[in-house]
Amino acid sequence: MGTVKKDLLIGILISLFATAAGCYLYIEYFSRFSFNETLKMIDDGDLYGKILSIAAIPNLFVFWVYIKKKQDHRAKGVLITTIVIALITLILKFI
């Protein structure tokens, strides 16, 4: 695997991890309710798109770090993942 593909994959994986961490942090620390109650409210209210868009905010930080370190291919992986998340959010809004 070439270094470009490897860096792109690393960017995508780090972005997915940052999104998952953002989702966890939002549910655990910013919700007034317990973790399980919040998950149930998200499920009952079909709020997946909204939570997903909030959870993607850490990707901005990851993208900025990669740009500052001049790791453009990893930043491109983060950008690709963020665009996919935005498209999923858009689709979930209209379903």
C-alpha positions in Angstrom: 0.0 0.0 0.0 1.4 3.4 -1.0 2.0 6.1 1.5 -0.8 8.2 -0.1 -3.4 5.5 0.4 -2.1 4.7 3.8 -2.3 8.4 4.9 -5.7 8.7 3.4 -6.9 5.6 5.3 -5.3 6.9 8.6 -7.2 10.2 8.1 -10.5 8.4 7.5 -10.0 6.2 10.6 -9.0 9.0 12.9 -12.0 11.0 11.6 -14.3 8.1 12.4 -12.8 7.8 15.9 -13.1 11.6 16.5 -16.8 11.5 15.4 -17.5 8.5 17.7 -15.6 10.3 20.5 -17.6 13.5 19.9 -20.9 11.5 20.0 -19.9 9.9 23.3 -18.7 13.2 24.8 -21.9 14.9 23.9 -24.1 12.2 25.3 -22.1 11.7 28.4 -21.2 15.2 29.4 -23.5 17.7 27.7 -26.8 15.9 28.0 -28.8 16.6 31.2 -30.0 13.0 31.2 -28.2 9.7 31.8 -26.4 8.0 28.9 -29.1 5.4 28.4 -32.0 7.9 28.7 -30.3 10.1 26.1 -29.9 7.2 23.7 -33.5 6.3 24.1 -34.6 9.9 23.5 -32.4 10.0 20.3 -34.0 6.8 19.1 -37.6 8.0 20.0 -37.1 11.4 18.4 -35.2 10.1 15.3 -32.5 12.6 16.2 -29.7 10.6 14.6 -28.8 13.2 12.0 -28.6 16.0 14.6 -26.4 14.0 16.9 -24.2 12.9 14.0 -23.7 16.5 12.9 -22.8 17.6 16.5 -20.5 14.5 16.8 -18.6 15.5 13.7 -17.4 18.8 15.2 -14.1 17.3 16.5 -13.2 16.6 12.9 -12.6 20.3 12.5 -9.8 20.1 15.1 -8.3 17.0 13.6 -8.4 18.5 10.1 -6.7 21.7 11.4 -4.0 19.7 13.1 -3.2 17.8 9.9 -3.2 20.9 7.8 -0.8 22.6 10.3 1.5 19.6 10.2 1.4 19.6 6.4 -0.1 16.1 6.3 -2.4 16.9 3.4 -3.4 13.3 2.6 -4.5 12.6 6.1 -6.4 15.9 6.1 -8.1 14.8 2.8 -9.2 11.6 4.6 -10.8 13.6 7.4 -12.5 15.9 4.8 -13.9 12.9 2.9 -15.3 11.4 6.1 -16.8 14.7 7.1 -18.5 15.1 3.7 -19.9 11.5 4.0 -21.2 12.4 7.4 -22.8 15.5 6.1 -24.5 13.5 3.3 -25.7 11.0 5.8 -27.1 13.8 8.0 -28.9 15.3 4.9 -30.4 11.9 4.0 -31.5 11.3 7.6 -33.2 14.7 7.7 -35.5 13.8 4.7 -36.3 10.2 5.7 
